[in-house]
Amino acid sequence: MVSLPDHTILDLLVLGTERPVSSTLIQWLSEQPGAAAHPIRSGMFDAFMPIPNGHMVIVIAPHDSPNLRDRIQEMSSHHACLIIGRPTERAYYPDASVWLDEDQLSPTSINHGLEDLRTSALGLQCPLLTRQMFLRQLRIRLEKQSDLFLQVVSCRWRPAASGDSAELRFATQQAFEHRLRSNAPADALIGKLLDDQFVVVSTQQAILAESWLASYEDDSAYLWTSFLSNPLMLHSYNDLGKTLQACVQQIEHKRMMQSGIGTRSLSTSESLVVSDLIRALRRKEFYLEFQPQFETASGKLVGAEALLRWLHPELGVVPPTVFIRDAEMAGLIRTLGLWALSETLKAWHRLAERGHSLRMAVNVSFPEVADPDYADKVLSLLEENGVPPSCLELELTETAMMLDASVSLLNLRTLKQAGVHIVLDDFGTGFSSLSHLNELPLTGIKLDRAFVTPLGSDGPQTHIVSSMLYLARRLGLETTAEGVEDSKCLEVIHTLGCDRVQGFLYAQPMSLDHLIERIDGELVMSEGSGQQCLF
C-alpha cells in the first residue's frame, strides 16, 4: 500500500448538487483516521466553482439534471474526485477517481474511499476506469507509445463474500479494488471489465512480472483470491483482443488447477492424445456425429445434438471423455469448440436447404463460456451462417456455468436474450443444481442418463424423475431426457410428461448424411401414414 507523507495537507470539499450534504456523512468523514490531514468544508456545488487546484472533492451525484452531470464530469477530469451516487449513474462519471454506491456506504468503505482519493490527489494512485473510458485512453496512449505491457487481473470471491450479504460482498469488492489501485505501477491504466476482472497496462514489465498483488490464497482474513496473467507486449490497439484472450487463457488454467480440474495424472495413452491435439486440428481429424432428439408427445424429430469425435490415426476413434479435458489443459478447447459450433451451424444450413429446420444442440465447456467475447462470437457465427438464434441450443454443465460466474452468466444472459436456448446438461448430478435453477439464465434442463435409463425397471427412480419434471414445469423450463434405451423407459418418460427424448432406442449418433436420409425417410412415411410417432 502507498504510504503518504504525514505533513501533506489537502483541503477536502464535500459538495451537494441537487440536495445538501447530510450531516451524518460529514460526521463520518470527520471521524475517519487521518481526518486532520484533510480539513473539511462543505456546501453546494455551484458555490465552490471553479474549484482551486490541489483540492480533493467529494460530490453527491445528481439524479435528474443532464447539464449538472456534464459539469461534474468536466470537474472530475481536472480534480481528484470521489463521487457518491446510485450504481445506474456510474457511467456518467468515467473520470471520477473514486466511486461509492450511496446504498452501500459504511465507515469502512468511506475510509477506503478517502485513502484512494488522497493518494489520487497526490498522484500516487491510478484511477479505476470504466470499460469504455479504458479503451478510449488506451487507444490514445498506444498512438504515443509502443512498449506497453498488458496484464489481466481476476478475482475470485470466497464463499463468505459471495453469500447472502450484499453489504459484505460490496465491502469486499471495494477493499480489493482499493488494494489493486494502491499497488499498481504509477503509470498504469486500469480498466474494470467486469466486477471481478480488470486489465492493467503499463510500461513497467518488471513490476507486472513480480507478485505485486498478493493472492491471499491461504489468508482467511481476506475474502478473495487474486489471479494474475503474465504481462504480454501490446503492439497496437488492433492486437488488444488477441492479447486479452491469451491473458484470460492463462488465468483460466490457474483457476482450473486450483479448483482441482487438471490435477490428475495422465496415462501414457492420454499423454499421447495431448501431444497430438494440434496435429489433429491441422489435419482435420475431428468430425461430428448427430444424435436425433424427438418430441415426446408426437414422436416428431425436432432436433439433434452434435457430438464431437476424433479419428486418431493410431488409437482409432477417441471418445470426447478422453480428450476434452486434455484440450482444456492444453489451451485448445476454445479453438476446438469454435470449430464444432461452426460445423454444426453449417450442418443446420444443409438441412435447411432441404426444408428441415431442426434445433441443433452443442456442448460448451467452461473455458469457452468464460471467454469475455464468447457471446459475440456465437452471435457472429449465427449471422454468418444465416441461422436463427432459436435454432441453436447450448448445453452446459453446472460447473461450466458457475466456475467463473460473472463472465459466464453475462455471456449466457446475452445469448438467451438473443433467442438462443440455454440448457443445463446432466441435471441432477450437481449437488446444487436445484438451488441454481432460479439464478441461471436457462431455457431448459437435460435429465442425466443415470436417472433416465433405469426407468425401464421398477424402482425409486420414477419418483425422482417425476419430481424433477414437476419442478421444471413450474419454472417454465423445457425438459429433455437422454439415455432412453428401451420401450419401457420410453413409456414411463412419456407418461411423466418429459418434452423431448434422445437415446439408442430410436436413434444412435449418426453422420450428417445419414441424418438427412433419416429425416427424408420419415417425411415420406408421414405422407402415407400420418405423422411419424414413437408410440
MARPALO-476051 format. One record per residue: residue in three letters; z, y, x of N, C-alpha, C in turn. Coordinates in steps of 0.2 Angstrom, whole numbers, plus 2048, in hexadecimal, padded with zeros to 3 digits. Layout:
BEGIN
ALAZYXZYXZYX...
END
This chain:
BEGIN
MET8007FA804800800800800806804VAL7FD80B8027FC812806803815806SER80581780C80B81B80C80A82280CLEU80D82780980C82E80881183280CPRO80F83781081483B81381983E80EASP81F83E81082484180C82484880AHIS82184C80F82185380F81B85680BTHR8178518088118538048138557FDILE81285B7FB81485E7F580E85F7F1LEU80D85C7EB80785D7E780985F7E0ASP8078657DD8088677D68058627D1LEU8098607CC80685C7C78068607C0LEU8008607BD7FE8637B77FE85E7B2VAL80285E7AC80185A7A77FF85D7A1LEU7F985C79F7F586079A7F485D794GLY7F586078E7F385D7887EC860786THR7E985D7817E286077F7E2861778GLU7E185C7747E185D76D7E885D76AARG7ED85B76E7F485B76C7F885C772PRO7FE85F77180386077780585A77AVAL80785B78080A855784811854781SER81384D78081984B77D81F84C782SER82484E78082A84F78482D849787THR82B84378482D83D78782983B78DLEU82383D78D81F83C793821840799ILE82384679782584B79D82C8487A0GLN83084679B83684379E83583D7A2TRP8318387A082F8327A482C8357ABLEU8288397AB82583C7B182A83E7B6SER82F8427B38348457B78398407BAGLU83983A7B783E8357B983B8307BEGLN8358317BF83282C7C383482D7CBPRO8348287CF8358287D683082D7D9GLY8338327DD82F8367E182C83C7DDALA83083D7D782E8437D382E84A7D6ALA83384A7DB8338507DF82D8527E3ALA82984D7E482384E7E881D8517E4HIS81E8527DD8198557D981C8597D4PRO81E85F7D58218647D081C8647CAILE8208637C481C8627BE81B8697BAARG81586A7B781486F7B281086C7ADSER81186F7A780E86C7A180C87179CGLY8078707988048757947FD872791MET7F987678E7F387478B7ED875790PHE7E88717907E38717947DF878795ASP7DE87B7907DA8817917DE887795ALA7E58867947E988C7977E988B79FPHE7E78857A27E78847A97E08847ACMET7DB8857A87D48857AB7D288C7AEPRO7CF88C7B47CE8877B87D48847BCILE7D487E7BE7DA87B7C17D987C7C9PRO7DE87F7CC7DE8807D37DD87A7D7ASN7DA87B7DD7D98757E17E08727E4GLY7E086C7E57E68697E87EB8667E3HIS7E98687DC7EE8667D77EC85F7D4MET7F185B7D27F08557CE7F18567C7VAL7ED8537C37ED8547BC7EE84E7B8ILE7F284E7B37F28497AE7F084C7A7VAL7EB8497A47E884C79E7E9847798ILE7EC8497927EC84578C7E5845789ALA7E18407897DA8407877D9842780PRO7D484677F7D28487787CF842774HIS7CF84376E7CC83D76A7C683F766ASP7C58467647C08487607BA84D762SER7BC8507677B885676A7B385476FPRO7AD85376E7A88527747A8857779ASN7A885D7777A886377C7AE863781LEU7B486177E7BA8617827BA85B786ARG7B78557847B784F7887B285178EASP7AD85478D7A88567937AC85B798ARG7B085F7957B386479A7B886079EILE7BC85B79B7C185779F7BD8537A4GLN7B88507A27B484C7A77B28507ADGLU7AF8567AB7AD85B7B17B385C7B5MET7B985E7B27BF85F7B67C18597BBSER7C18537B87C384D7BB7BF84B7C1SER7B884E7C17B484C7C77B68517CDHIS7BA8567CC7BC85A7D27C385A7D3HIS7C88577CF7CF8567D07D184F7CFALA7D784E7D37DA8477D27DD8477CBCYS7DB8437C77DC8437C07DE83D7BDLEU7E483D7B97E68377B67E58387AEILE7E28347AB7E08367A47E483079FILE7E783279A7EB82E7967E782E78FGLY7E482878D7E18287867E0821784ARG7DC82177E7DB81A77B7D681777FPRO7D681077F7D180C7837CA80E781THR7C880F77B7C18117797BF81777CGLU7C381B77F7C18227827C0821789ARG7C181B78C7C181B7937BA81D796ALA7B581B7937AE81C7957AC823795TYR7B08277927AE82E7927B0832799TYR7B582F79C7B88327A27B782D7A9PRO7B182C7AB7B08277B07B282A7B7ASP7B38317B87B58337BE7BD8347BFALA7C18327B97C88327BA7CB82E7C0SER7CF8317C37D282D7C97D68277C6VAL7DA8287C17DE8237BE7DD8247B6TRP7DE81E7B37DE81E7AC7E38197A9LEU7E781C7A47EC8187A17EB818799ASP7EC8127967EB81178F7F281478CGLU7F18187877F781C7847FB817780ASP7F881177E7FC80C77A80080877FGLN7FF80878580280478A80680778FLEU80880D78D80C81179281380E793SER81580E79981C80C79B81E8107A1PRO8258107A38278137A982380F7AFTHR8228097AF81E8057B48178087B5SER8148087B080D80A7B080C8117B2ILE8108157B081081D7B281281D7B9ASN8178197BC81881A7C38128187C7HIS80F8127C58098107C98048167C8GLY8038187C27FE81D7C17FF8237C6LEU8058267C680782C7CA80582A7D1GLU8078247D48068237DB7FE8237DCASP7FB8207D87F381F7D97F18267D8LEU7F382B7D47F18327D37F28367DAARG7F88357DC7FA8387E27F68367E8THR7F58307E97F182E7EF7EA8307EESER7E78307E87E18327E77E083A7E9ALA7E583E7E77E58457E87E58467F0LEU7E88427F37E98427FB7E383F7FEGLY7DE83C7FA7D88397FD7DA833801LEU7DF82F7FF7E18298027E08237FDGLN7DD8247F77DC81E7F37D581F7F0CYS7D181A7EF7CB81A7EB7CC81A7E4PRO7C881D7E07C881D7D97C58167D7LEU7C78147D17C480E7CE7BF8107C9LEU7B980E7CA7B38117C67B180C7C1THR7AF80F7BB7AC80A7B67A58077B9ARG7A38027B579D7FF7B77978037B8GLN7968087B379080C7B37918117B9MET7978147BA7988197BF7978167C6PHE79A8107C779980C7CD79280B7CFLEU78E8097CA7878087CC78380E7CEARG7858147CA78281A7CB78481D7D2GLN78A81C7D478C81F7DB78A81A7E0LEU78A8147DF78780F7E47808107E5ARG77C8127E07758137E277481A7E6ILE77881F7E57788257E977A8237F0ARG77F81F7F178281E7F877C81A7FCLEU7798157F87748117FC76E8157FEGLU76D81B7FB76781F7FD769823803LYS77082380577282780B774822810GLN77681C80F779817813776810812SER77580D81877280681777680081AASP77C80281D7817FD8207877FC81BLEU7867FB81578B7FA81078C7F280FPHE7937F180E7957EA80D7987E9806LEU7967E48027997E37FB79D7DD7FBGLN7A37DE7F77A77D87F77AA7D87EFVAL7AA7D27EC7AC7D27E67B47CF7E6VAL7B87D37E27BF7D17E17C07CE7DASER7C37C87D97C47C67D37CB7C47D2CYS7CE7C57CC7D57C47CB7D67BF7C6ARG7DB7BA7C77DC7B57C27E47B67BFTRP7E57B87B97EB7B97B77EF7B37B6ARG7F57B37B87F97AD7B77FC7AC7AFPRO7FE7A67AD8007A67A68047AB7A3ALA8097AD7A780E7B27A580B7B87A3ALA8067BA7A78027C07A67FD7C07A0SER7FA7BA79F7F57B979A7F77B6794GLY7FE7B67938017B378D8017B8787ASP8067B87838067BC77C8077C377DSER80A7C578380C7CC7838067D0786ALA8047D47827FE7D97848017DE789GLU8077E078880A7E578C80B7E3793LEU80D7DC79480E7D979A8077D879EARG8027D679A7FB7D579D7F97DC79FPHE7FA7E179B7F77E879D7FB7EA7A4ALA8017EA7A48057EC7AA8037E87B0THR8027E17AF8007DD7B57F97E07B7GLN7F47E17B37EE7E47B57EE7EA7B8GLN7F27EF7B67F37F57B97F67F47C0ALA7FB7F07C17FE7EF7C77F97EC7CCPHE7F47E77CA7EF7E57CE7EA7EA7D0GLU7E87EE7CB7E37F37CD7E67F87D2HIS7EC7FA7D17F07FE7D57F07FC7DDARG7F17F57DD7F17F27E47EA7F27E7LEU7E57F17E37DE7F07E57DC7F77E8ARG7DE7FC7E47DC8037E67DF8067ECSER7E68047ED7EA8067F27E88037F9ASN7E57FD7F97E47F97FF7DD7F9801ALA7D87FB7FD7D17FB7FE7CF800804PRO7CA7FF8087C880480D7C780B80AALA7C881080F7C881780C7C281980AASP7BC81680C7B581880A7B3814804ALA7B78108017B480B7FC7B280E7F6LEU7AD80B7F37AB80C7EC7AE8067E8ILE7B28077E37B58017DF7B38017D8GLY7AF7FC7D67AD7FC7CF7B07F67CBLYS7B27F87C57B57F37C17B07F07BCLEU7AE7EA7BE7A97E77B97AC7E47B3LEU7B17E07B47B57DD7AE7BC7DF7AFASP7C17DD7AB7C87DE7AB7CA7DA7B2ASP7C77D57B47CA7D17BA7C57D07BFGLN7BF7D47BF7BA7D47C47B87DB7C7PHE7B97DC7CD7B77E27D07B37E17D6VAL7AF7E77D87AB7E77DD7AD7ED7E2VAL7AD7EB7E97AF7F07EE7A97F07F3VAL7A77F67F47A17F87F97A47FD7FESER7A37FB8047A67FF80A7A27FD810THR7A280281579F80181B7A47FD820GLN7AA7FC81E7AF7F98227AF7F1821GLN7AA7EE8247A97E78247B07E3826ALA7B27E682C7B87E282F7BE7E282AILE7BF7E88277C57E88227C47E381CLEU7BE7E381A7BC7DF8147BD7D8816ALA7BB7D681C7BB7CF81E7C27CD81FGLU7C77D18207CE7CF8217D17CE81ASER7D77CC81A7DB7CB8147DE7D1812TRP7DA7D68107DD7DD80E7E07DD808LEU7DF7D88037E27D87FD7E57D17FCALA7EC7D17FC7F07CA7FC7EE7C77F5SER7EE7C07F67EC7BC7F07F27BB7EBTYR7F87BA7EF7FF7B97EB7FE7B27E7GLU7FB7AE7EA7FA7A77E78017A37E6ASP8057A47EB80B7A17EB8117A57EAASP8107AB7E88167B07E68167B17DFSER81B7AE7DC81C7AF7D581E7B67D2ALA8207BA7D78227C17D581B7C57D3TYR8157C27D480F7C67D280C7C17CDLEU8097C47C88067C07C27FF7C07C3TRP7FC7C07C97F57BF7CA7F47BB7D1THR7EE7B97D17EB7B67D77E47B97D9SER7E37BC7DE7DD7C07E07D97BB7E4PHE7D27BC7E37CD7B87E77C87BD7E9LEU7C67BD7F07C27C17F37BC7BE7F6SER7B67C07F47B07BD7F87AF7C07FFASN7AB7BD8037A97C08097A57C6808PRO7A67CB80C7A27D180C79B7D080ELEU7967D280A78F7D080B78B7D780CMET7877D78117837DD81277F7DF80BLEU77F7E580977B7E78047757EC806HIS76F7EA80776A7ED80A7677F3805SER7677F17FF7647F67FA7667F57F3TYR7657FA7EF7687F97E87647F37E5ASN75E7F27E675A7EC7E375E7E57E5ASP7627E57EB7657DF7ED76C7DE7E9LEU76E7E37E57747E27E27767DC7DEGLY7717DA7DA7727D47D67737CE7DALYS76E7CD7DF76F7C77E37757C77E7THR7777CD7E977D7CD7ED7837CB7E9LEU7847CE7E37897CD7DF78A7C67DDGLN7847C37DC7847BC7DA7867B77DFALA7857B97E57877B57EB78E7B67ECCYS7917BC7EB7987BD7EB79C7B97E6VAL79A7BA7E079D7B67DA79D7AF7DBGLN7977AC7DE7977A57E079C7A37E4GLN79E7A77EA7A37A57EE7AA7A57EBILE7AB7AA7E67B17AA7E37B27A47DEGLU7AD7A27DB7AD79C7D77AF7967DAHIS7AC7957E07AE78F7E47B578F7E6LYS7B87957E87BF7957E97C37947E3ARG7C17967DE7C57957D77C578E7D6MET7BF78B7D67BF7847D57C377F7D9MET7C37817E07C777E7E47CE77E7E3GLN7D07847E17D77857DF7D97827D9SER7D57817D47D677E7CD7D67767CEGLY7D47747D37D376D7D47CC76A7D3ILE7C776E7D17C176C7D07BD76C7D7GLY7BB7667D97B87657E07BD7637E5THR7C37627E47C87607E97C77587EAARG7C47547E67C374D7E77BF74C7EDSER7C07467F07BC7447F67B57417F3LEU7B07417F77A973F7F57A87387F8SER7A57347F47A372D7F779D72E7FBTHR79B7297FF79572980378F72B7FFSER78E7287F97887297F57887307F2GLU78E7327F078F7397ED78D73E7F3SER78F73D7F978E7427FE7867427FFLEU78373D7FF77C73C7FF7787407FAVAL77B7407F47797447EE77974B7F0VAL77F74D7F27807557F477B7577F9SER77A7537FE77575580376E755801ASP76C7527FB7657517F97647567F3LEU76975A7F176875E7EB7627637ECILE7627677F275D76C7F37567697F4ARG7567637F774F7607F774D75E7F1ALA75175B7EC7507597E674D75F7E1LEU7507657E274E76B7DE74776C7E1ARG74676C7E773F76E7EA73A7697E8ARG73B7637E873675E7E773675C7DFLYS73A7607DB73975F7D473B7587D2GLU7417557D474374F7D374774F7CCPHE7497547CA74D7557C47487557BETYR74B7527B87477527B274C7527ACLEU7497537A674D7537A074B74E79BGLU75074B79874F74779275374A78CPHE75074878675374B78075674677BGLN75C74777975F74377475F74676EPRO75B74476975B74776276174875FGLN76274D75B76874E75676574E74FPHE76974B74B76774B74476C74E73FGLU76975173A76D75373477074E730THR77774D73077A74772D778746726ALA77874C72277774B71B770749719SER76B74B71D76474971B761744720GLY76474472676073F72B75B74372ELYS75A74972D75474D73075674E737LEU75074D73C75174F743751757743VAL75775A74675776174675876474DGLY75A76075275B76275875A75D75EALA75B75F76475B75A76975F75D76FGLU76375977276775B77876375977FALA76275E78375F75D78976475A78ELEU76275579176775179676375179DLEU7677537A27647547A876474D7ACARG75F74B7AF75E7457B375B7477BATRP75D7427BF75B7437C675873C7C8LEU75173C7C974E7367CC74E7377D4HIS7537347D67547347DE75072F7E1PRO74C7307E674772C7E974B7257ECGLU7517267EE7557207F175A71D7ECLEU75D7217E876371F7E476071D7DDGLY75A71F7DB75871E7D475A7247D0VAL75B7227C975D7287C57657297C5VAL76672F7C776D7317C87707347C2PRO7757327BF7787357B977B73C7BBPRO77B7417B677E7477B77857477B9THR7897427B67907417B87917417BFVAL78C73F7C378D73E7CA78B7457CEPHE7867487CC78374E7D07857557CDILE7877557C778875C7C478E75F7C8ARG79475B7C979975E7CD7977607D4ASP79375C7D779175D7DE78D7637DEALA7897647D978476A7D97887707D8GLU78E7707D47937767D47967777DBMET7987727DE79B7737E57967757EAALA7907737E978B7767EE78877C7ECGLY78A77F7E77887867E57817867E2LEU77F7807DF7787807DD77877F7D5ILE77D77F7D277D77E7CB77A7837C7ARG77A7897C977778F7C576F78D7C6THR76C78C7CB76578B7CC7637857C8LEU76777F7C87667797C476677B7BDGLY76B77E7BB76C7807B47677847B1LEU7657897B575F78E7B375978A7B2TRP7587857B77527817B675277D7B0ALA75877A7AE7587767A875777A7A2LEU75A7807A275978479C75278679BSER74F7887A074878A7A074378479EGLU74477E7A074077979E742777797THR74877879574977678E74677B789LEU74678178B74278678773B785787LYS73878378C73178178C73077B788ALA73477678873477078373477377CTRP73877777A73877A77373177D772HIS72E78077672878477572377E774ARG72377977771E77377671F77076FLEU72577076D72676D766724772761ALA72577976272477E75E71C77E75DGLU71877D76271177D76170F77775DARG71377275C71176D75771476D750GLY71777374F71A775749721772748HIS72577074E72C76E74D730773750SER73577574D73A77A74F74177774FLEU74377475574977175674E776759ARG75477475875977875C75B774763MET75977776875A77476F761775772ALA76577077376B77177676B77077EVAL76F77478276F77478977677478BASN77876F79077F770792780775798VAL78577979878677E79C78D77D7A0SER78D77E7A779377D7AB7977847ACPHE79D7837AE7A17897B079E78E7B4PRO79B78C7BA7987917BE7927957BBGLU78F7927B77897957B378C79B7AFVAL7907997AA79279E7A57977A37A8ALA79A7A27AE79E7A77B179A7AC7B5ASP7937AB7B578F7AF7B978F7B67B4PRO7907BC7B77907C27B37897C37B0ASP7847C17B377D7C27B077B7BC7ABTYR77F7B77AA77D7B17A677A7B37A0ALA77D7B779C77A7B87957737BC795ASP7737C079A76C7C479B7677BF79DLYS7687BA7A17647B57A37617B179EVAL7667AF79A7647AB7947607AE78FLEU7627B478D75E7B87887577BA78BSER7567BB7927507BC79574B7B6794LEU74E7B079674A7AA7957487A978ELEU74C7AA78974A7A97827447AE781GLU7457B478373F7B97817397B7785GLU7397B478B7347B278F7307AC78CASN7347A87897317A27867307A277FGLY7317A877C7307A97757347A4770VAL73B7A377273F79F76F7447A376BPRO7457A276474A7A57607517A3763PRO7557A876475C7A676675F7A1762SER75E7A175B76179C75775F794758CYS75979475D75778D75E75A78B765LEU75F78E76876278C76E76978B76CGLU76C78576F77378476F776782776LEU77B78677777E78577E78578177DGLU78577B78078B77778078F778786LEU79677978579A77B78A7A1777789THR7A477578E7AB77278E7B077778DGLU7B677678B7BB77B78B7BC77D792THR7BC7797977BD77C79E7B87817A0ALA7B278079E7AD7847A07AE78B79DMET7B178B7977B27917937B8795796MET7BD7927987C37957997C57967A0LEU7C27937A57C47947AC7C379B7AEASP7BE79F7AC7BE7A67AE7BC7A97A7ALA7C17AA7A37C07AC79C7BD7B379BSER7BF7B879F7BC7BE79E7B57BF79FVAL7B27BB7A47AB7BB7A57A77B77A0SER7AA7B079F7A67AB79B7A67AD794LEU7AC7B07927AC7B278A7A87B8789LEU7A77BC78D7A37C278C79C7C078CASN79A7BB7907937B87907927B5789LEU7977B17877967AD7817967B177BARG79A7B677B79A7BB7757937BE774THR7907C077A78A7C477A7847BF777LEU7847B977A77F7B47777807B2770LYS7867B176E7887AF7677857B5762GLN7877BB7647847C176077D7C1760ALA7797BF7657727BF76576F7B9761GLY7747B475F7717AF75A7717A875EVAL7737A87647747A176777A79D765HIS77979776477E792762783791768ILE78979176778E79076C79278A76AVAL79278476D79577E76B79A77C770LEU7A077A76E7A67787727A5770773ASP7A376E7797A176777A7A776377BASP7A775C77A7AC75877B7B375A778PHE7B275C7717B875F76E7BD75976CGLY7C375B76D7C875676D7CB753773THR7C87547797CA75277F7CE757783GLY7CD75D7817D17637857D8764781PHE7DD7647857E47657827E576B77ESER7E177077F7E277677B7DC778777SER7D77737767D17757727D377876BLEU7D87757677DA7787617DC77F761SER7E07817667E37887677DD78D768HIS7D878A76C7D378F76E7CD790769LEU7CD78C7637C878C75F7C779375CASN7CC79775A7CC79D7587CA7A375DGLU7CB7A17637CA7A67697C37A676BLEU7C07A076B7B979F76E7B47A176APRO7AF7A476C7A97A67687A47A0766LEU7A779C7627A379676179F79675ATHR79A79275A797791754798789751GLY79A78575679B77E75479F77A759ILE7A17747587A477075C7A076975CLYS7A176576279E75F7637A375A764LEU7A475575F7AA7507607A874B766ASP7AD74A76A7AC7467707AB73F76DARG7A773B7717A573476F7AB73076FALA7B07327737B672E7737BA72D76CPHE7B97327687BB7327617B672F75CVAL7B073075E7AB72E7597A9727759THR7A772475F7A571D7607AA71875CPRO7B171975D7B571475A7B5714752LEU7B271974F7B27197487AF713745GLY7AB70F7487A87097457AD704744SER7B37047477B96FF7467BF703742ASP7C36FF73F7C970273C7CE704741GLY7D170A73F7D570D7447D7714742PRO7DC7177467DE71E7457D9723746GLN7D372174A7CE72674C7CB72A746THR7CB7277407C872A73A7CC730738HIS7D372F7387D77357367D673A73BILE7D67397417D573E7467CF742745VAL7C973E7457C37427447C374673DSER7C57437387C67467327C974D732SER7CF74D7367D37537377CF75873BMET7CB7567407C775B7447C275E740LEU7BE75A73C7B975C7387BB761733TYR7C17607307C476472B7C676B72ELEU7C976B7347CA7717377C4775739ALA7BF77273B7B877573D7B5778737ARG7B67757317B377872B7B777E729ARG7BD77E7297C17847287C078A72CLEU7BE7887327BC78E7377B578F737GLY7B178C7327AA78E7327A678B738LEU7A878673B7A47837417A077D73FGLU79A77D742795777741798772745THR79776B74379A766746794761748THR79575E74E790759750794753753ALA79274D752796747754791744759GLU79374375F78F73F764792738765GLY78E73376779072C768790728762VAL78C72A75D78B726757786720759GLU78A71A75978671475C78570E758ASP78870E75278770974D78770C746SER78570874178470A73A78B70B737LYS790708739797709736799710738CYS79971173E79B71874179771D73DLEU79071C73C78C72173978E722732GLU79071D72E79271D727799721727VAL79D72072C7A472472B7A372B72DILE79F72D73279E73473479B73772EHIS79673472B79373772579873871FTHR79C73471E7A17347197A673A71ALEU7A773B7207AC7407227A9747722GLY7A274872279F74E72179D752728CYS79C74E72D79A751733793753732ASP79175973578A75C733785759737ARG78675773D78075474178374E746VAL77E74A74778074474B77B743751GLN77D74075677873D75B77B73775EGLY77773276077A72C763774727764PHE77672176777171C76876F718762LEU77371975D77171575776A717754TYR76971E75576272075275D723757ALA76072575D75B72776275F728769GLN75C72576E75F72677575B72C778PRO75E72E77E75A733781753731783MET74E73678274773478374473A786SER73E73978973973E78B737743786LEU73474978873274D78372C74B77FASP72774778372274478072473F77AHIS72973B77C72B73677772F73A771LEU73273F77373574376D730746768ILE72B74876B72574B767722745763GLU72173F76671E73A76272373875CARG72A73875E72F73675972F73B753ILE72E74175572E74674F72874574BASP72274574E71C74474B71C73E746GLY71F73974971F73274572373373FGLU72973673F72D73773A72A73C735LEU72674173772374573271E74172EVAL71A73D73171573972E719734729MET71F73172B72272D726725731720SER72773772172A73B71C72473D717GLU71E73D71971973F71471873970FGLY71973371071872E70C71E72B708SER72472C70B72A72A70973072F708GLY72E73570873373A70773673C70EGLN73C73F70D73F74271474273C717GLN74173B71E74473672274C736722CYS74F73172075673172075A72C724LEU76072E72676372972A767724726PHE76872572076C72171B76871D716
END
